């Protein structure tokens, strides 16, 4: 999960825009090529950024959380989204394909260890990657924690968040006949993969709009109008992953296996009023992961661009750079 809208004043906390010194398309197999870029200091401390979604793609703003004199910043678009190709494809597109791609990127760039920075679905992927390859992660920096459990999905797609946003929720579920309201993820899946492009785009915009409307603590409930192609990839990929429980072995796996990263230090930055990924998930993770430092941001929702979240993440990365 991850959002589109940006708070204009969030940019005051960020480093000035920088251009990558390296851009390339990496053949990862299975007919997929993945966009990858590097910016900042080529000899600096490596940090890899995992974007949200699944299906969100990386953006230039994501480079700006890191001091470019200190950090070597690696961004990439996960399979099927952004500049990666084929666009919006769910073929050979699972969590474990992404983990393999990440390792290929690390090996291609001859990096031994890196900081892993991710929010929302990016935090999910960061935890999966760290639990799978704990020796390659020097530190985790997570925002808006999502652990891909049935409980979290039921909160967002089963009416929990709708209790706070009943008008927006009515619009989202109203796209679906009432007889299918008991499982909106499956109902949307039928339409997002119908083979009728116009229908897929209509339901993709509705799926993306529901999430976009709840991203910021300052939201007025507007669903916005995200670009059709972007929404198409975002909705199809996200729904595909959620239909399959993020391809984890069992529900609750990430919290259950947190001992695998017991030695890895981490910081969790969490919006107190996050409607998409409620704080209880981040709190449960921090209680079990003793090396985690939970920073609860008092007036913030889910979006990376929330001013308090942006400010805290820059502060965290500057502190790591000094140590």
C-alpha positions as CSV (number, residue, x, y, z in Angstrom):
1,X,0.0,0.0,0.0
2,X,1.2,3.5,-0.6
3,X,-0.2,6.9,-1.6
4,X,-0.1,9.5,-4.3
5,X,-0.9,12.9,-2.9
6,X,1.8,15.2,-1.5
7,X,1.7,17.9,1.2
8,X,3.3,21.0,-0.4
9,X,5.1,22.0,2.8
10,X,6.7,18.6,3.3
11,X,9.4,19.5,0.9
12,X,11.0,22.0,3.3
13,X,12.4,19.0,5.2
14,X,14.0,17.3,2.2
15,X,17.3,17.7,0.5
16,X,17.4,19.6,-2.8
17,X,16.6,17.6,-5.9
18,X,19.5,15.6,-7.3
19,X,19.9,13.7,-10.6
20,X,21.0,10.0,-10.7
21,X,24.6,9.3,-11.9
22,X,23.5,5.9,-13.1
23,X,20.2,4.7,-14.7
24,X,19.8,1.3,-16.3
25,X,17.3,-1.5,-17.2
26,X,18.2,-4.8,-15.5
27,X,17.1,-8.1,-17.1
28,X,15.9,-10.1,-14.1
29,X,14.5,-13.1,-16.1
30,X,11.0,-14.4,-16.7
31,X,10.6,-11.8,-19.4
32,X,10.9,-8.9,-17.0
33,X,13.3,-6.0,-17.0
34,X,13.5,-3.7,-13.9
35,X,14.4,0.0,-13.9
36,X,17.2,0.8,-11.4
37,X,19.0,4.1,-10.6
38,X,21.8,5.4,-8.3
39,X,22.2,8.9,-7.0
40,X,24.2,10.7,-4.4
41,X,27.8,9.7,-3.5
42,X,29.1,6.7,-5.6
43,X,31.4,5.9,-2.7
44,X,28.9,6.6,0.0
45,X,27.0,4.4,2.4
46,X,24.5,2.4,0.4
47,X,20.7,2.7,1.1
48,X,18.1,0.9,-1.0
49,X,14.6,2.3,-1.2
50,X,11.5,-0.1,-1.5
51,X,8.5,1.8,-2.8
52,X,4.9,1.0,-1.8
53,X,2.0,-0.6,-3.5
54,X,2.7,-3.2,-4.7
55,X,2.7,-1.3,-8.0
56,X,3.5,2.2,-6.9
57,X,6.9,2.7,-8.5
58,X,9.7,5.0,-7.3
59,X,9.8,8.8,-7.8
60,X,12.5,11.5,-7.8
61,X,11.2,12.7,-4.4
62,X,12.4,9.5,-2.8
63,X,16.0,10.5,-3.4
64,X,15.5,13.6,-1.2
65,X,15.4,11.9,2.2
66,X,19.2,11.3,2.1
67,X,22.2,13.5,2.3
68,X,23.7,13.1,-1.2
69,X,27.2,13.8,0.1
70,X,27.0,10.8,2.4
71,X,24.6,8.3,0.9
72,X,24.7,6.1,-2.3
73,X,20.9,6.0,-3.0
74,X,19.5,3.0,-4.9
75,X,16.0,3.2,-6.2
76,X,14.2,0.7,-8.5
77,X,10.7,0.0,-9.8
78,X,9.4,-3.4,-8.8
79,X,8.2,-5.8,-11.5
80,X,5.3,-4.5,-13.5
81,X,5.3,-0.9,-12.5
82,X,7.0,2.4,-13.1
83,X,9.5,2.1,-15.9
84,X,9.9,-1.7,-15.4
85,X,8.5,-3.9,-18.2
86,X,6.1,-5.5,-19.0
87,X,3.9,-2.8,-17.5
88,X,1.1,-3.9,-15.2
89,X,2.0,-7.6,-15.7
90,X,1.3,-10.1,-12.9
91,X,3.0,-13.0,-14.7
92,X,6.0,-14.2,-12.7
93,X,5.3,-11.5,-10.3
94,X,5.4,-12.6,-6.6
95,X,7.1,-11.5,-3.5
96,X,9.8,-14.1,-4.0
97,X,10.5,-12.9,-7.5
98,X,11.0,-9.4,-6.0
99,X,13.3,-10.8,-3.3
100,X,15.4,-12.4,-6.1
101,X,15.5,-9.2,-8.0
102,X,16.7,-7.2,-5.0
103,X,19.5,-9.7,-4.5
104,X,20.4,-9.4,-8.2
105,X,20.6,-5.6,-7.8
106,X,22.8,-5.9,-4.8
107,X,25.2,-8.3,-6.5
108,X,25.2,-6.3,-9.7
109,X,26.3,-3.2,-7.7
110,X,28.8,-5.2,-5.7
111,X,27.3,-4.1,-2.3
112,X,27.9,-6.3,0.7
113,X,25.5,-4.7,3.1
114,X,23.0,-1.8,2.7
115,X,20.4,0.1,4.7
116,X,16.9,-0.9,3.7
117,X,14.4,2.0,3.6
118,X,10.7,1.2,2.9
119,X,7.2,2.3,3.7
120,X,3.8,0.7,3.6
121,X,4.2,-2.3,1.2
122,X,7.8,-1.2,1.0
123,X,8.0,-1.9,4.8
124,X,6.5,-5.3,4.2
125,X,9.0,-6.1,1.5
126,X,11.8,-4.8,3.7
127,X,10.9,-7.1,6.5
128,X,10.6,-10.1,4.1
129,X,13.9,-9.3,2.5
130,X,15.7,-8.8,5.9
131,X,14.2,-12.1,7.3
132,X,15.4,-13.9,4.1
133,X,18.8,-12.3,3.8
134,X,19.6,-11.0,7.3
135,X,23.4,-10.8,6.6
136,X,22.9,-8.2,3.9
137,X,21.0,-5.7,5.9
138,X,22.9,-3.2,8.1
139,X,19.8,-1.4,9.3
140,X,16.1,-1.1,8.6
141,X,14.2,2.2,8.4
142,X,10.4,1.6,8.0
143,X,7.4,3.8,7.7
144,X,3.7,3.0,7.9
145,X,4.2,-0.7,8.8
146,X,2.1,-3.2,6.9
147,X,2.6,-6.9,7.5
148,X,0.1,-8.3,4.9
149,X,-2.1,-10.1,7.4
150,X,-5.7,-11.0,6.9
151,X,-6.6,-8.7,9.8
152,X,-5.0,-5.7,8.1
153,X,-6.7,-6.4,4.8
154,X,-10.0,-6.9,6.5
155,X,-9.6,-3.5,8.2
156,X,-9.1,-1.7,5.0
157,X,-11.2,-3.7,2.6
158,X,-13.8,-5.1,5.0
159,X,-15.2,-1.9,6.5
160,X,-12.9,-1.0,9.4
161,X,-11.5,2.2,7.8
162,X,-15.0,2.7,6.3
163,X,-16.3,3.4,9.8
164,X,-14.2,6.6,9.8
165,X,-14.9,7.5,6.1
166,X,-18.4,6.2,5.5
167,X,-19.1,8.5,2.5
168,X,-15.9,7.5,0.7
169,X,-16.4,3.8,1.6
170,X,-19.9,3.9,0.2
171,X,-18.5,5.0,-3.1
172,X,-15.8,2.3,-3.1
173,X,-18.1,-0.6,-2.2
174,X,-20.9,0.9,-4.3
175,X,-19.0,-0.1,-7.5
176,X,-19.8,-3.7,-6.6
177,X,-23.2,-5.5,-6.4
178,X,-24.3,-5.9,-2.8
179,X,-24.2,-9.7,-3.1
180,X,-20.4,-9.5,-3.4
181,X,-19.8,-7.1,-0.6
182,X,-18.6,-9.8,1.7
183,X,-15.3,-10.0,-0.2
184,X,-14.4,-6.8,-2.0
185,X,-10.8,-7.9,-2.8
186,X,-12.2,-10.8,-4.9
187,X,-14.9,-8.7,-6.4
188,X,-12.5,-6.1,-7.6
189,X,-10.1,-8.8,-8.8
190,X,-12.8,-10.1,-11.2
191,X,-13.1,-6.6,-12.8
192,X,-9.4,-5.6,-12.7
193,X,-8.6,-8.8,-14.7
194,X,-11.7,-9.0,-16.8
195,X,-9.8,-8.5,-20.1
196,X,-12.0,-5.4,-20.9
197,X,-9.5,-2.5,-20.7
198,X,-12.2,0.1,-20.2
199,X,-13.7,-1.8,-17.3
200,X,-10.3,-2.5,-15.8
201,X,-9.4,1.2,-15.9
202,X,-12.7,2.2,-14.3
203,X,-12.3,-0.2,-11.4
204,X,-8.5,0.6,-11.1
205,X,-9.3,4.2,-10.6
206,X,-11.9,3.3,-7.9
207,X,-9.4,1.0,-6.1
208,X,-6.6,3.5,-6.2
209,X,-9.0,6.4,-5.3
210,X,-10.2,4.7,-2.1
211,X,-6.6,4.4,-0.9
212,X,-5.6,7.9,-2.0
213,X,-8.5,9.5,-0.2
214,X,-7.3,8.1,3.2
215,X,-3.6,8.8,2.8
216,X,-3.3,12.1,4.6
217,X,-4.4,13.2,8.1
218,X,-5.5,16.4,6.3
219,X,-7.6,14.6,3.6
220,X,-11.0,16.0,2.8
221,X,-12.0,12.6,1.4
222,X,-11.4,13.5,-2.3
223,X,-10.5,10.4,-4.2
224,X,-8.6,12.5,-6.8
225,X,-8.0,11.4,-10.4
226,X,-4.8,9.4,-10.7
227,X,-3.6,8.7,-14.2
228,X,-5.3,5.8,-15.9
229,X,-2.2,3.8,-16.7
230,X,-0.7,4.4,-13.3
231,X,-3.9,3.4,-11.6
232,X,-4.2,0.3,-13.8
233,X,-0.7,-1.0,-12.7
234,X,-1.2,0.0,-9.1
235,X,-4.6,-1.6,-8.7
236,X,-3.9,-4.8,-10.6
237,X,-0.6,-5.5,-8.8
238,X,-1.8,-4.6,-5.4
239,X,-4.9,-6.7,-5.8
240,X,-2.9,-9.6,-7.2
241,X,-0.6,-9.6,-4.1
242,X,-3.5,-9.2,-1.7
243,X,-5.5,-12.0,-3.3
244,X,-2.5,-14.2,-2.6
245,X,-1.7,-13.1,0.9
246,X,1.5,-11.4,-0.4
247,X,2.7,-15.0,-1.2
248,X,3.8,-15.6,2.3
249,X,3.9,-19.1,3.7
250,X,1.2,-18.4,6.3
251,X,-0.8,-15.6,7.9
252,X,1.2,-13.7,10.5
253,X,4.6,-14.9,9.2
254,X,6.5,-11.6,9.5
255,X,5.8,-11.0,13.1
256,X,6.2,-14.7,13.9
257,X,9.7,-14.8,12.4
258,X,11.0,-11.5,13.7
259,X,13.7,-13.3,15.6
260,X,15.5,-13.7,12.3
261,X,16.3,-10.0,12.4
262,X,16.8,-9.7,16.2
263,X,20.4,-8.5,15.6
264,X,19.4,-5.8,13.0
265,X,18.8,-2.3,14.3
266,X,15.8,-0.5,13.0
267,X,13.7,2.6,13.2
268,X,9.9,2.7,12.6
269,X,8.2,6.0,11.8
270,X,4.5,5.7,12.1
271,X,1.6,8.2,11.7
272,X,-0.6,8.1,14.8
273,X,-3.7,8.6,12.6
274,X,-2.8,6.2,9.8
275,X,-6.1,4.9,8.4
276,X,-4.5,2.6,5.8
277,X,-1.9,0.9,8.1
278,X,-3.1,1.4,11.7
279,X,-0.4,2.0,14.4
280,X,-1.3,-1.2,16.2
281,X,0.7,-3.2,13.6
282,X,3.9,-1.0,14.1
283,X,3.4,-1.2,17.9
284,X,3.2,-5.0,17.8
285,X,6.3,-5.2,15.7
286,X,8.3,-2.9,17.9
287,X,7.3,-4.8,21.1
288,X,8.7,-8.1,19.6
289,X,11.7,-6.6,17.8
290,X,13.9,-5.4,20.6
291,X,16.3,-3.4,18.4
292,X,13.5,-1.4,16.9
293,X,13.0,2.3,17.8
294,X,9.3,3.2,17.3
295,X,8.7,6.9,16.5
296,X,5.0,7.7,16.6
297,X,4.2,11.0,14.8
298,X,1.3,12.7,16.6
299,X,-0.5,14.5,13.7
300,X,0.2,12.3,10.7
301,X,-1.6,9.8,8.5
302,X,0.0,7.3,6.1
303,X,1.6,9.2,3.3
304,X,5.4,9.5,3.0
305,X,4.8,13.1,2.2
306,X,3.1,13.9,5.5
307,X,5.3,16.8,6.9
308,X,5.9,15.2,10.3
309,X,6.8,11.9,8.7
310,X,9.1,13.5,6.2
311,X,10.9,15.5,8.9
312,X,11.4,12.5,11.1
313,X,12.7,10.3,8.3
314,X,15.3,12.9,7.3
315,X,16.3,13.2,10.9
316,X,16.7,9.4,11.2
317,X,18.9,9.2,8.1
318,X,21.0,12.1,9.2
319,X,21.5,10.5,12.6
320,X,22.6,7.2,11.0
321,X,25.0,9.2,8.7
322,X,26.7,10.7,11.8
323,X,27.1,7.4,13.6
